[in-house]
Amino acid sequence: MSVTDERALTRHQVMREIEDRVLWLSTAIVHHANRVRPNPSGLKVGGHQASSASLVSIMTALWFNHLRAEDRVSVKPHASPVLHAINYLLGSLDKEYLPRLRDFGGLQSYPSRVKDPDPVDYSTGSVGIGATAPIWGAIARRYLGQRTSGRQYSLLGDAELDEGAVWEAIMDPMVPQLGELVWIVDLNRQSLDRVVPAIAADKLQGMFAAAGWQVITLKYGRLLEQLFTRPGGSQLRRRIDTMNNPEYQRLLRCDAAQLRQRLPGNSTEIAELISGLDDATLVAAFANLGGHDLEALDKAFGAIDDSRPTVIFAYTIKGHGLATQGHPQNHSSLLTTEQMRELATRLGTDLDEPWQGFADDSAAGRLCFATAGRLRREDIRVEQPPELPVDIGRTPSGTATTQAALGRTLLDLTRSAPQAAARVVTVSPDVSSSTNLGGWVNKVGVWSPIERPDWFADDAETILHWREKPTGQHIELGIAEVNLVSLLGELGATWSRWGKPLLPIGVLYDPFVERALEPWSYGIYAGGQSIIVGTPSGVTLAPEGGAHQSIKTPSIGLEQPGCIAYEPAFAIDTEWTLLASLARLGRPDGSSAYLRLSTRPVDQTLAAVPTDPAARERRRRHVVAGAYSLRRNDNPQVTIAAMGAVVPEALAAADRLQQAGVVADVVCVTSPGLLYRALRARQGHEHAESWILDQVFARATPLVTVLDGHPHTLSFLATINQVRHTSLGVTGFGQSGSIEDVYRYHGLDADSIIRASMDLACH
C-alpha cells in the first residue's frame, strides 16, 4: 500500500469516527426533545431520526472533505438535526441548544436561516421550495456579477421529486447554464407512509439528463462492488437490480440466516457466493449502498462537472445504522431508551452524557478544527439601500390605469433617482408586455449571463426590444409563477447573503397570485424582501370571465405576514405606494409588499390631488399609511369607504346621494392591512402607528365598504368607531360581460352603493 493510500485510509477512518458521532448526535437531539425534556402539555414534539440517518454519510463526506466557505447548501427539512450536529462539532453551535430541538427559542423544526442560532444557508421545510432555492440563489448571485463564487448544493429526499415545483425549476431555460448547481438526491425509496413501490430511478435520471444535467448514480458501496467481481457476482447484481423496492426493504430487516434463505431466489450461483461470507459481512454487504460509503461519495463528488448542473442519485437506507433501519413505518418513529443505550454502546458514546464532542488533540478533533477553519466565512458588510424619492412630482391627468402607472413610475425613477433605479430588477413569467413593463424593458434591457443578439433590432414594427445582456435589469421566466416568486425571494435576500441590496419587483396576473403564494410566503419567512405586483385584478376584468377574476387576493394582502399590501385607485397613489414599498426593501427592519393593480381606465381628476405642496404631502402620507379622505362634508350621514377600481362608483354614488339629500363622505382605502394593524395597535395588540385612524376615520357615521374583492376584507373598518355598516364586494365566481353588467351582477355598481347607504342613513 502506498503512502498516499495509507493517508487516505487513515483519513477515512477518522471520517467514519466523525460519521458515527454525527449519527449519534442527530439521533440524540430528537430523542431528548421527545423522551427526556419535560412536556407538560403532552403534545407530540416530533422529529425524524430515520430521515436524518439516511443523510449522515452524505453530509459528513460533503462538510468534512469537499465543502468550501464560498459554497452554500440547502438541507432537506427532516435532516435538520444532522446540520445542527455538524455545526456543533465545528464549534458554530453552543451545546445548550442541542437539547432544545422544537423548543421555544431553540432549534427550529426545519432549517431556518433567520430563526436558527447556527449557520443555515437556506430555509427549508416546504416540500420542493427549499430544494429549488439554490437555483434562484445561483441566479441572484450571478445577477450581482459573482459568477464563480462557489457551488450551490441541494440535499433532497427522493420523494421531494414528486413536487411539481422541482420540475418547473429544472425546465427553465436558464438552469442548464448554472454549472455551480449540485443536487444530491437521498434515494432511500421511502416516503412518509410507505416504501415507494416503483421509484423509477432510471426515468428520473433520464429527465435530468434531458434537461441538460450531468447525472451521477451512486448505487453500491465497495463491499458489494467487490462481491460483484467474484463468481456469482453478476447474478447477485442482477438480482438486486431487478428486486422491487418493498422486497429490498424487507430483506434489509432480515438476519443472516433469513438472507441466506431468501436472497438467492432460484440462483445456485448466488447461494454459493454468499455461503462463503460470515454472517456480519453478509448483513453489512447487503446494506452497503453508495450513499453510505465515504470513499464512493468522495469519488462521486470528485467527478462533478462544473460546466453544467449536476445531480447525484445516492442510494441510501432510511434509518441507516439505527434499529429502525429500512422499516416501512420508520419516518417519524423514535428509538426506545433501550435502543438508544444500545446505539450509544455501539457508537462509543454515552446516553447519560449525550453531547460529547471530540478531544482537541484527537485526530477527529483536529479534523473538525481544520474543517471549521476552512469553512469560516468573513462577516458580510451590508451596504445601505439607495435613497429613494417619496414623490417624483408628477400629477397625472386625463385617463390612466394603475397598471400603466407602474411602468411610468419605473421610467421616471431612472431619471429622478438613477442610483436607486440601478438596483431595481423586475421579473415576469412571460407577461412583460401585457403588464405594461414594455417601456421599462426597452430602457434597461433583459438580463442574461451572456450578451445575445437582438435579431429584431432593425424591425420597424417591433415595439418591445429584447436586448439580452449581463447589465440588463429585467429577468424573463417561463410561465411558472412558482419560479417567479422563488427567484424574487432570493433576489430579495442578496442584502443579507452578500451585503448588496436589490429592489426586486415581480409582475404577474393577479388571479395567479394564489398559485404563487406559498413559495412567496416561504421566501418572506426566509428573509427575502420583494414586491409582487398582481395585475390586472378582480372582476373588473369583466370580459375575461370568472376564470381570470381574482376574489380573495385583497384578503391575502391583509393577512400575509412580513408584507404590506396596497390597492391604489389612481396613478398618483400607485407612484407613492410603489416608492414607499421600494424604500422598505433591503434592510434588517424591511418588509415585502404586494400591489394589486387594475387595467380599468380612470379619470385622474377624480383623485383631486391638492396643488398646495403641504397639502399634497399630507395626502401622500395618508396614501402610504392606508387611507385618505376623498370627499369630506359637514355633518355627513354616511361614509363610503372604497378601494381600488371601484372608487369611481363610490364617488358617483356620493354625488347622487347628495342630490337626494343624503350627505356622504368618501374615503379611499389604499391598504386594509395597514389600517388593521393601526386598529390592533390602538387596542394594544401590536406595535404600529395608529394616527391614520384619527385623521381619516374620526367620524362615527354609518359605514358602507366596497371593493372589487371579498367584502370581509374591509368589514373590520366598522369596528374602528363601532358603527352600523354594510360590506359590498365579490362572493362568487363571475362571468363575462361589460364592467357595468359585471359590477351590477356583484353589487358593486353605484346603484348598489346608494341603496346600501340609504338603508344605513335612514335607520
PyMOL commands that set and color helices and strands:
alter all, ss='L'
color gray80, all
select helices_A, chain A and resi 3-36+49-53+56-65+77-89+95-100+129-143+158-162+164-170+175-177+201-210+222-228+233-242+245-252+256-262+268-275+279-286+290-292+294-302+337-347+363-375+402-416+418-421+433-435+438-444+481-491+494-497+510-525+542-544+546-548+553-559+571-583+604-607+613-625+644-659+672-682+691-696+712-715+718-721+739-746+750-761
alter helices_A, ss='H'
color red, helices_A
select strands_A, chain A and resi 72-74+152-157+181-187+214-218+310-315+399-400+424-428+446-447+468-469+474-476+503-508+531-534+563-566+592-596+602-603+627-631+638-643+664-669+703-707+725-728
alter strands_A, ss='S'
color yellow, strands_A
deselect
rebuild
show_as cartoon
